Amino acid sequence: MEGARNGGGRTRWRWGWVVGALIAVLLATAATSRNSPRNPLSGITSKLCQCTESRKYTGIVEDCCCDYETVDSLNKEVLHPILQDLVTTPFFRYFKVKLWCDCPFWPDDGMCRLRDCSVCECPESEFPEPFKKPLHGLSADDLKCQEGKPQATVDRTLDNKIFRGWIEVDNPWTYDDETDNAEMTYVNLQLNPERYTGYTGPSARRIWETIYTENCPKYPSGEFCQEKKVLYKLISGLHSSISVHIASDYLLDETDNLWGENLELLYDRVLKHPERVRNLYFTFLFVLRAVTKAPDYLEQAEYNTGNLEEDLKTQSLVRQLVYNPKLQTACPLPFDEAKLWQGESGPELKQQIQKQFRNISALMDCVGCEKCRLWGKLQILGLGTALKILFSVDHQNYINQQLQLQRNEVIALMNLLNRLSESVKFVHDKGPYAERIVGGKISSPTSKNSL
């Protein structure tokens, strides 16, 4: 009996100690909560964080061989940094283009009159040594042409010596006669960025409407013809990229010449249409595939501007791009072109789509804004070069065929890839935020107006 009582006492003592400790913990917690700001949404916040970090676009990019996650990672870590350096080198900075052409489809309805539409013709002043005559200062008339801003000069001089080591041959996918040097002029792309120009209205809409309705109609649901589907997706992806660049470098206030991001425009033109985002990724991978299909050609090309240090840097950057181990491991085949042009109708279908793309190329002469025409021609030539690489040389019999590219085609191809890389990065970085504040009907703090 005595032992039982002693055991019961010890039990009661242990329970008393536990209860006392629990009360102490509760009191300490209460004291802490009084001294801390209350957060009634603390349980919800963690769930919100999980939601905001979820991806809208996941899995394999449609009709491609890589997933969205891999594309974004490779673009951020590998492609975007290399391309940003590459397009600023002397070799890739200058583009040969016909800026003054008659529209073959309808009468010219007037040029865009805004300052930001124009690419002003100016004296020889900025080309690498093999490209130019001795440098002279700008005259008063030249400064007037550039509104007193000599940094905006654009040299339009032609020099046949620049083609040393490069052939001149027409691209069967594009309309321009690339060998017609008499009407060609050179433009410094770094001084004429792709951005908002004020080119809007019926003239601009007519270009895209003609492209889509007459040359690149949207494929119906369940479209069996993969080739027609590819052409539409390429043009749609390029259109999305152009819209992204307009939104990322927009004239927010013309009076104060204030430029910035227009996220409302980004959402309205691209983000609220998931198909356009998907087509942007598709076009990026398609062009990337063209670059990775011709690594030896691109790595061994003659990047000669007369500046040995810069030329060696250019070749090194190209090598880093086409032989990148991360790219080869994570996404060795961005797009599989071998599945196209199959069957008896393959050659005929190829000619049909080639004709449609040439018509799209010709439409660039109808763009009423000079700077828009410049970037339209460059990027369409870049796409045409990608098509030429992928469909003019059979990868299986590559040794028995000779890929021939012009200097201008390589410049257009790499600049297009950089444009697409920038667009993919901007959509990835800004897209979720833009969808929250604009898609949720909340005004963007950085956009004062939109188109």
BELJO-V186258 format. One record per residue. SS is DSSP state (~ for helix, > for strand, _ for the rest). OMEGA is omega in whole degrees, -180 to 180 (NA if undefined). NEAR is the number of other ideal C-beta (glycine too) atoms within 10 Angstrom. Layout:
SS_OMEGA_NEAR, SS_OMEGA_NEAR
This chain:
__-179_5, ~_179_6, ~_180_7, ~_180_8, ~_180_9, ~_179_10, ~_179_10, ~_179_10, ~_180_10, ~_180_10, ~_180_10, ~_-179_10, ~_-179_9, ~_179_10, ~_178_10, ~_180_10, ~_-180_10, ~_-180_9, ~_180_10, ~_180_10, ~_-179_10, ~_178_10, ~_180_10, ~_179_10, ~_180_10, ~_178_10, ~_179_10, ~_179_10, ~_179_10, ~_180_10, ~_180_10, ~_-178_9, ~_178_10, ~_-177_8, ~_-179_7, __177_8, __-177_5, __179_8, __-178_9, __-179_7, __-174_10, ~_179_8, ~_-179_8, ~_-175_10, ~_-179_11, ~_178_10, ~_178_10, ~_180_10, ~_179_9, ~_-179_9, ~_-177_8, ~_-179_10, __180_8, __-177_8, __177_11, __-178_11, __-179_17, __178_9, __-177_9, >_173_11, __-174_23, __178_12, __179_17, __-175_23, __180_15, __179_22, >_-177_17, ~_-178_20, ~_180_13, ~_179_16, ~_-179_23, ~_-179_18, ~_180_15, ~_-180_21, ~_-179_21, ~_-172_15, ~_-171_13, ~_-168_19, ~_-176_25, ~_179_16, ~_-179_14, ~_-177_21, ~_178_23, ~_177_14, ~_-174_17, ~_-174_22, __177_21, __179_15, __-178_20, ~_-176_22, ~_-175_25, ~_-177_25, ~_-173_22, >_-176_23, >_179_21, >_-172_22, >_169_26, __-179_17, __-177_19, __-179_11, __175_18, __177_9, __-178_16, __-173_11, __179_14, __-179_10, __178_8, __-179_12, __176_12, __180_8, __171_15, __-172_22, __-179_11, __180_16, ~_-174_12, ~_177_19, ~_-166_18, __169_20, __-169_21, __179_18, __-172_15, >_-175_22, __176_19, __-176_17, __-167_18, __-176_21, __171_21, __-173_18, ~_180_13, ~_-174_14, ~_-165_19, __172_17, __180_13, __-176_6, __176_11, __179_10, __-179_9, __177_16, __179_10, ~_179_8, ~_179_9, ~_179_17, ~_178_16, ~_179_11, ~_-178_19, __180_17, __176_9, __-177_10, __-178_11, ~_180_12, ~_-179_7, ~_-176_17, __177_20, __-179_24, >_-179_21, __-178_18, __175_16, __178_14, __-176_14, ~_-179_8, ~_-178_10, ~_-178_23, ~_178_15, __-180_10, __-180_10, __177_17, __174_10, __-179_15, __-178_12, __174_13, __-177_23, __-179_14, __-175_22, __-172_26, __-176_21, __172_24, __-174_13, __180_19, __-178_13, __-175_11, ~_-175_14, ~_-177_7, ~_-178_13, __177_18, >_-179_18, >_-179_22, >_174_24, >_-175_20, ~_-180_21, ~_180_12, ~_-180_18, __-174_19, __174_11, __-175_23, __176_16, __180_20, __-175_20, __-179_17, __-178_23, __175_13, __-175_12, ~_-178_9, ~_-180_18, ~_-179_18, ~_-178_10, ~_179_16, ~_-176_21, ~_179_14, ~_179_11, ~_178_17, ~_-174_20, ~_-174_16, ~_-173_10, ~_-173_13, ~_-175_20, __-177_23, __179_13, __-178_15, __178_16, __178_8, __-179_5, __179_5, __-177_11, __-175_8, __-176_12, ~_-177_14, ~_178_17, ~_178_18, ~_179_16, ~_-180_21, ~_179_22, ~_-177_17, ~_178_24, ~_-179_21, ~_178_23, ~_178_22, ~_177_27, ~_178_25, ~_178_20, ~_-179_27, ~_178_27, ~_179_20, ~_179_21, ~_-179_29, ~_175_19, ~_-178_21, ~_-177_29, ~_180_23, __-170_15, >_177_24, >_-176_20, >_-178_17, >_-177_11, __-179_12, __-179_5, __-177_8, __-178_10, >_180_11, >_179_15, >_-178_15, __175_18, __-176_27, ~_176_26, ~_177_21, ~_177_24, ~_-180_28, ~_-174_23, ~_-174_17, ~_-173_20, ~_-166_25, ~_-178_25, __175_14, __-176_15, ~_179_11, ~_-179_13, ~_176_19, ~_180_23, ~_179_20, ~_175_25, ~_178_25, ~_179_27, ~_-178_22, ~_177_28, ~_-179_27, ~_178_23, ~_-180_24, ~_177_31, ~_178_25, ~_179_21, ~_179_25, ~_-178_24, ~_179_21, ~_-177_21, __-175_22, ~_-178_16, ~_-180_11, ~_-177_17, ~_-178_24, ~_-176_15, ~_-180_11, __-177_18, __179_11, __-173_22, __175_20, __-178_20, __178_15, __-172_16, ~_-178_9, ~_180_7, ~_-179_17, ~_176_18, ~_177_11, ~_179_17, ~_-180_23, ~_178_19, ~_179_15, ~_177_22, ~_179_24, ~_178_15, ~_-178_17, ~_-171_23, ~_180_19, __-175_14, __-177_18, ~_179_9, ~_179_12, ~_-179_23, ~_-180_13, ~_-173_9, ~_-177_17, __-174_24, __-180_10, __-176_15, __-180_24, __-178_27, __-177_13, ~_-176_19, ~_-177_12, ~_-178_11, __177_16, __179_16, __177_11, __-177_7, __-178_7, __-177_12, ~_-179_12, ~_180_10, ~_179_10, ~_178_18, ~_178_15, ~_180_11, ~_-178_14, ~_176_22, ~_178_18, ~_179_12, ~_-180_18, ~_176_23, ~_176_19, ~_177_17, ~_177_27, ~_-180_21, ~_180_18, ~_180_22, ~_176_26, ~_-179_20, ~_178_21, __-173_23, __179_21, __-173_23, ~_-180_19, ~_176_22, ~_178_23, ~_178_25, ~_-176_21, ~_175_26, ~_179_22, ~_-179_24, ~_-174_24, ~_174_23, ~_175_25, ~_177_30, ~_177_26, ~_178_27, ~_177_25, ~_176_28, ~_177_27, ~_179_25, ~_-179_23, ~_-174_24, ~_-171_20, ~_176_18, ~_179_14, __178_18, __-177_11, ~_-179_13, ~_-178_9, ~_-174_8, ~_-176_14, ~_-176_6, ~_180_8, __-178_12, __175_8, __-180_14, __179_15, __172_20, __174_20, ~_-177_22, ~_179_24, ~_179_22, ~_178_22, ~_-180_22, ~_-179_28, ~_-177_27, ~_178_25, ~_176_23, ~_179_27, ~_177_23, ~_178_23, ~_-180_24, ~_178_28, ~_178_25, ~_-179_20, ~_179_26, ~_180_27, ~_-179_18, ~_178_19, ~_180_25, ~_-176_19, ~_-173_12, ~_-174_18, ~_-179_19, ~_179_17, ~_-180_13, ~_-180_26, ~_178_16, ~_-173_13, ~_180_18, __178_22, __177_12, __178_7, __176_6, __-176_9, __176_11, __-180_19, __-176_8, __-177_13, __-180_21, __179_15, __178_12, __-180_17, __NA_17
